[in-house]
């Protein structure tokens, strides 16, 4: 009995260590915190502008619910894909429109004049570009949380099906802005959480993940603390497996994907239901090649 007890005592620390390592890998315990650096160094690359959107003109926005239906069993399935005129595809029950030269995303629906419909259930939101962007790119956009005191925002990039289908392929299940469907579902992507007011830790960190798997790959200082009516400029650099995130002119993290880097795909903006409103502007994407 004593021998058995001794063996069990030796096993417990090993089991605990194994469980901790497993959780840290899959759930994402904090990686080493990176400190802010200088701005992106693009001197070794040639940039070719492939996309510009300053939201100065009306654009076609469709909702995922318009692309889905229900089987007799009640299961929700995709029934169509976005048409050629679509610019944005919104997932969630909130509101998305273009007003005042901004893309506006709300956890509540908008009425016909752009006011939020109070009393409706709040919703997480994901708004995807219909455009597919190159595997090697520089993207930048401006985001303003419009005074929000809660919630979180994420940018997805290189998004496609796990087998590299288009994310709107009819074979893929609807996502409905349910976060698990983006980090542990049928699509693959990189995600960067760059603004939050959910907790102090989230507010002060920028967190990069590779999905599916919800694996925290790198983290740095967020540089989006302070007042919440401020416009932030986000830049994403990806070349091969190398990723850098720049916030307001300073690099907050760098990471090399030593596995199989993700390729061409969609870019999407996620906002949690806690935000009051998020606006996006001056969205640009360049294809990059080595000089």
N, C-alpha and C positions, 0 to 999 in steps of 0.2 A: 504493500500500500504506500509506504513512504517513497519507494522508488518511483511509483506511478505519480504521486503528488509532485515529486521533484521534476519529473519529466514535464508535467503539465505547467509547472511554474516557469520552466525554460521556454515552453511553447508560447505562453501568453504574450511576452514581449515581442516574439517573432510574428505572431498573428496580428498584434496591434500595429506593428510596423508595416506589415503587408497591407492591412486595411487602410492605414493612413496614406501609404504610397498610391494605392489604387484610387482612393478618393481624390488625392491631390492631382493625379493625372487626369481623371475624368471630369471632376467637378471644377477644378481650377483653383487650388490654393495659391496664394500670391506668389508670383515669380519675383526675382530680384527687382527692386524698384529702380527704374532708369531715371536719371535726372535730365532736365531739359538741356538741349544743345543749341546749336546755331540753326539757321534756316537750311532748307534742302540745297545740296550742292548738285546742280544739274549740268555742270560744265563738261562732263564726259558723254552727254547724251544729246541726240537730236530729237527735238519735239515737233510733232506734226499735229496741228489742231484738228480734231475730228468731231467735236461737238461743242456747241455754245447755246446756252439757254438763259436769257435774262428776264424771262417771263413778262415781256412787254406786250405780248399778243395772246389772245385766247388759245387754248390747246385742249385737245380731246382727252378727257379723263374718264375711264370706265372703272367700275367696281367689280371685284371678284364675284359678288353675288349675281352679276349679270352674265357670268361665264359658267355658272354652275346650276345644277338641278338636283332633284332627289329621286332615287330609285323607289319602287314600291316598298322596299324594306325600310325606307327612311334614310338610307345612306346618302350622304351628299357626295356628288361626283362632278367633275368638269364635263361640260357639254359643248364648249366652244373655246376658241382662242381669240386673243385680241385682234381686231381687224387692222388693216394697214394704216389707217388714219389715227390710231391710238398713240398717244404720247406717254401717258401715265396710267398705271394700273394700281388701284387702291384696294387694300385688303383690311377689313375691319368695318365697323358700323358707324364710324365718325364721319367727319366732313373733310372734303378736299376741294379746293378751288384755286383759281388764279385771280387775284385782285390787287390793285395798287402796285403792280410790278413784282409781286411775290407769289410763290407757291405756298398756300396756307394749308396746314394740316391741323385738324381739331379732333379731340376725343368725343365731341358732340356733333351731330349733323348740323349743316348750315341750312337756313331757309333760303328763299329765292333771292334775297337781297344781301346774303352773306353774313347774317347774324346767327350766332349759335342758338340752337333750339334747346332751351333750358328744360330740365325735367326728364330728358331722354337718358337711357343708360349710357354711361361712359364706355369708351372702347379704346383698346390699344390700336395703333394704326401702323401699317407698313405701306409705303408708296414706292412702287418700282418704276424704273425707266423701261419703256418698251424696247429701247435701243440695247444692243449687245455691244460691249466695249472690248477693245483688244486685251490680250493677256498681259502685255507690258504697257503700262500707262501711267500718266499723272492726271489725277482728278482734283478739282478744287470746287468748293461751294461755300456760301455764307449761310449761317444759321442764326436765328434769334429766337430764344425761348419765350419772348413776349411777356416777361414778368412772372413766369411760372415759378412756383415755390415747391413743386413736387414733381416726381416723374424722372424719366431717363430717356436719352436719345442714343441711337446706334446708327451707324452706316454699314450696310452689307455691300461687299464687292466680290467680283469674280463668281457670281452666283449662277448655278446651273443645277440640273438634276444630278443625283449621285452617279448616274451613268452618263452624265453630260447631256441629258436631254435639255431642252429649253424649260425654264421654270414654269411656263404656262402650258406645257404639253398636257394633252387631255388624259394621259395615263397617270399623271401625278394627282394625289389627293388635294383638295382645297386646304388652305392654311388658316384662313379666318383671323389673322393677326395673333394667333396663339403662339407664344414664344417658342415652346418646345418643338413646334413644327418647322422652325427655322434653324434651331441648333442641334436637334436630334431627330429630324424627320427625313423626308425624301429628297432634300436638296443639300448641296454642298456650297460653302461660301466662307469667306473671311468676314469677321464682324469686329467693328471697333466701337466701343462705348466711350463717347468723348464728352458727354455732359450729363450730369445727374444732380438731383436734390433729394434723392431717396434717403441716403444716409451720408454721414460725414466722410466715410471711407470712399464711397462711390463718387462723391462730389470732388474729391481731391485726386482721383486716379483715372487714368486712361487705360482701357483694358482691351487687348487684341486677342481674339479667339479664332480657331480654325474649326469649322463644322462640316459634317456632323460630328458630334462628340463633345461640344461645349468645352473644349480644352483651352485653358488660359495659356497662351503662348508667350505673352510679354505684357508688361505694364509700366507706365511712367506717370509723371505728374500731369494732371488734367489740363491745367492752364485755362480752365473755364469757370473758376470760382469767382466770387464777388457778386455784383448786382446781376439780376436775371433779366434785365431789359437790354442786354448788350449783344451786339452782333459779333459772332465768332467766325473766323475763316479757317476752314479745315482743308488740308491737302493730304492726299494719299498718293504715295509713290510705290509702284510695284514693278520690278524688273526680274524676270525669272522667279526665283523663290525669295528674293529680297524685298522686304516691305519696310517703309518708313512712314510714320504719321507725323504731320506737322500741324500744330495748333497756333494760330495767331503769330505766325512767323518763326516759331521755334520747334525743332524736332523733339517730340516727347517720347518716342520709342523707335527702336530698330529691331528687326527680327528676320532671321533666315529660315525659310521652310526647307528643312533638310529631307523631308519626305518627298511626296509627289506634289509639286506646286499646282495650284488651280490655274486654269487658263481663262480664255475669254468668257465673259458673262455679264449679267445685269448688275446695276447698282441700285440699292434701295435704301430708303430712309425710314427708320422705325422710331416711333414715339409712344411711350407708355400712357395709359389713361390718366395718370396723375398730372400731366402737363396741362396747362390751360389753353395753349395754342403754340404752334411752332411755325415759323416762316423760313423759307429757303430762297436763295437768290444767287445770281451770277455763277451758275453751274457750268463748268468747262471740263473737257477731257482732251488730253493729248495722247497720241500714240508715241511711244519712245523707242528709240533704237540707239545702239552704241555708235559713237562717231568713228 
